[in-house]
Amino acid sequence: MVDHDHPELSVSRQCALLGLPRSTLYYQPTPARESTLRIMARIDTLYLEDPCCGSRRMVGYLARDGIPISRDRVRNLMRRMGLRAIYQKPRTTIPGHPSERFPCLVDLSLVTAVDQVWATDITYIPLQKGFLYLVAIVDLFSRNVLSWKLSNSLDTEFCLEALDVALGAGRKPQIFHSDQGCQFTSTDFVARLQAEKIGISWSGRKRCYDNILVERLWRTVKYEEVYLRAYSDGWEAEISLARFLWRYCHGIRSGAVTQQRSIPPLIADQRATTDTTIDDGRLRDSATAMASHRRDDGRSRPAPGTARYHGPVAAGWW
């Protein structure tokens, strides 16, 4: 683009017209040093052996091989090579494209009664091989979990099932609050709430504090139950979460807020041992309790005549 032999325009003038610094014009790229190429080759080999390692773990691998290097340099080299650690990224709130939008109607300081505001959200439940999605509906005054569902697919149906369970007790809120995930902004979910004449409230974009009480529930579930168990499959996760959430709503929780709001929990029907069936690969709770006993290896199994996992689950899909 720059003609060094132009009869009328100097090189400086041509660079000024192009908006190009002269230093960029004369820059000559410096080839990578041989030592750097060797380190990059070793990083590539280690990454193929462990594609889940990031810069922090890679520094340890290289130090074990006698290559002292800082984490910043490893990060820069991996970025140049296009290498990124493989890990599960928390992105359950995928915005949809609703035809109608709703403002945030929730002010926690004005929540003064049961069934005034319900809120919901989705989180990940890690397994030893894979993960599940957990949705829960919470009363923001009593902090009780009204219903919950596990699923291996992030669709709208299991959220609707949780909503039907919560509304099945004959009670409904004045306001139902959620984030702007595509499950809660879908036509089916919005129509279900409008059919019950329930006010719809959505969190603002990038405003996680609008749904802070459900996020706090996820912190309790993760740190007091999920991270301590290391579930081997969906069956174990279902049973253990049922027991924990039963204790969470029926047990004595400390704190002035929970002592003042000692409201009878609304998930008494979801007992600690819940029979579980599979339909199209999705976990579903049944109304009857599971009569379980212990196997020789110490794990729970259903009593004769109760439902079992079928299809891909039995084949090790989880």
N, C-alpha and C positions, 0 to 999 in steps of 0.2 A: 504493500500500500504506500510505502514511503519510497520515493525515487531519489536516490542519492545523486543522480546526475541530471536532475531537472534544471532546465535552463533559466527559469524565472523564480521558482520557489525554493528557498533554502530548506535544509532539513529541519531547522528549528521552526520555520513557518509551517511546514507540512505537519509536524508533530502538534503544533498549537491548533491547527484546523481540525485535526483528528481527535484532539483531547488526549493525546498520548504523551506521557512523560518521556523525555529523551533517554533517561536511564533505562526505561523498559525497552526502548528500541535497541540499545547497545548491550542489553543483558545477555550473557551466555550461560546457559544452565551448567551447573557443575555436576559431574557424574558422582554417584554414590561411592563412598570408599569401600574397599574390599572388605574391611572388617564389618562395616554396616551390612553389606550384602550377606555375609556369613551369619550374622545375627538374624537377619530377616529370614534366611533359609531355615534356621533352627526354629524360629517362631512358627513358620509355616508347618514344619514337621510336628511340633508339639500341638499346634492347633488341630491338625488332622487326627491326632491321638485323643485329644480332649477338646472338642468344639464348644464345650460349655465354659471354658476358662476365659476370664477377662484379663485385664492388664495386671491386676493384683496377683492373681494366681500364676500368671505367666512369669512375673518377676521371680517368684519362688522356684519355678521350673528351671529358669535360666541360671539362677544362683546355684542350684543343685548341680548344674553342668559346668560350674566354674566360670560363668559369665556375669560379672558384676555390672548391673545396669539399673538405672532409676525407673520408677514407674511411669514418669512423664514421658521418657523416651520410648518405653515399650508402648504406651498409649499412642504416641505419634506414629510409630512404625506400623502398628496394627491398623491405624486409620489409613495410612498410605497404602497398605496392602488390601484394604477393604475387608478386614476380619473383625467380626463382632461376636461376642459370646452369645450362645443360644440359651435363652431363658424365657420363662413365661412372663409376659408383660401385662400388668394390671390395666386392662382397658375394657371394662364391662359397660361403661357409659358411652355407647356409640350413638350419636345423635341421629334421629330419624328426620323425616320430612313431613311433619303433620300439616294438615290443611288449616288447622286452627291452633293457636297458641294460648297458653294460660299463664297468668302472672303468679308470683309467689305470694300466697295468702297467709303464711305461717309466721306468727310472732310468738316465740316460746313464752314470753312474759305474760301473754294473754291466754295461755292454755290453762284452764282452771277446772276442767271436768273430764270425766271419762267419756270416750266416744266423741269428743270434740274434734280431735285431729288424729288421723291415722297416717302413718308414713311407711314407705317401703324402699327397699334397695336390693341389689344383687352383689354377691361377693364370690370369690374363688375358694374352694375347699381342696387343698392338695391331697393327693393320694400317693402311695409309693410308686404307682405306675399310672400317671395321668392326673386328672383333676375333675371336679364337679363344680356346678354352679348352685349356689344357695340363695333363695329369695325368702324374705321374711316380711311380715306386716306387723307393725308395732303401734300400740296406743301410746301417744306421746305424753299423756298425763300419768298413767299408771306404769309406763315403761314395760308393760307385759307384751310378750310375743303372742299375737292372736293366731297366726298360722305361719307355716313355713313349708317349703318344698325344695327337693333336690332334683337336679336334672343334669344330663350329660350333653345337652344342647342348649344354646343361648337363644331360645325362641320365646314367643309371647305366650304359648299355651300353658307352660307351667306357672307363669305369673298369674294367668287367669284362674288356674286351679287354686292357687293360694288365696286369691281374692274371694272365690266362691266359698272356700272353707271358712274364711273370716266372716263373711256375710251370712253364712249358713246358721249361725247362732241366733239369728233374729235381731241383730243389732247392726247399726251402720253409723258411720261418722258424719259430721257436718262437712268436714273437709278431708280430702285424701291427697297426701303430698308425696311426690316422687321427684327423681331427677328427670332429665330429658333423654334418657335412654330410649332406643327405638321400641323396646318392649312396652314401656309405659306411655309412649306417645302414639302407639299404633291405633288404628281405627277401632279394632275390636275392644281394646282395653278402655279407651275413652268412652265408647258407646256403652260399655257395661256400667261404668260409673254414672253416666248421664241417665241411664235407664233407672238407676236407683235414686236419682235426683241428689247426688253427692257433689259438693263443690270440688273442683279440680285445681290443684296447686302444683306448680312445677318450680324446681330450683332454678335460679339464674345460672347462666353459663359461667363456668369456672368459680362457682360459689359452693364449695363443699360444705360450708358451715350452715347452709340452709337446711341440711339434712343431718345435722351433727349428732343427734341422739341415736339414729340408726348406725351411723359410723362408729359411735361409741359401743354399740352392741357388738359390731363386728370385732372390735378390739378385744372385748371380753371373750367372745366365742373363740377367736384365734389363739389368744395367749393362755386362756384357762382350760381349753379343751383341745382344739385341733392340733396345735403344735406339740402337745404332750402325747398324742396318740399315735401319729404316723399310720393312718388307716391303710390297710392293705387293699381294700376294694370298697365298692359302693355300699355293699350290705353292711359292713362294719361301720362305715361312716354314718349310715342311716340310723342304726341302732344307738350308737354312742351319742350322736347329736340329739336324738330324741330324749335320752336320759338326761343330758346336760340341760337342755332347754326346759325340761320338766322341773328340774331342780332350780333353774334360774327363775322361773315364775312362781314356784310353790315354796321355795326355801326362804329362809330369813336373810335378807340382804341388808348389810350395814349402810349407814348414811342417813342423814336427816331427811333427805328427799324421799327415799323409799319408805322410811318409817311413817312419814306424814301421808304417804299415798299407798297405804296398805289395802289395795283394791283386790278383790278375789280374782285370780287369774282366769283367763278365758280359754286356755288351751288344755283343760282337764281331760278332754277326750283324746288328746294326743299323748298317750301314756308312754312310759319309758321304753317299753318293748312294743314296737309297732310292726304289724305285718306289712310286708312290702311286696308289691308285684311290679312287673315290667310290661309296658305296652309300647311297642315301637321304640324300644331302647330308652324309654324315659322312666325314671323312678316315680312311683306313685304310692301314697299312703292309703291303706284301707282302714276302715273304721274299727275293725276288730284287733285286739291285742294279740301279739305273737306269743305263743307258749313255747319258750325256748329251753333247751337244756345244754349241757356241756359235752363236748366231744372229748376223746382221749387226749387230743393235743391242746385242750384248754379253750378252744374257740367256740363261739355260739353257733348253733345250727337250729333250724326250725324243727318243730315236732312233726311227726308224720301227719300228712294231710294238709299242712300249710303250704303257702305258695313258695316257690323257689325262683331264682334267676334263670332265665332261659336265653337262648339265642347267643348273641355275641358276648354277653357277660360271662356265660359259662365257659366260653372259649378263651377267656383271658382278655376280653376287650378292655376292662378297666385298667 
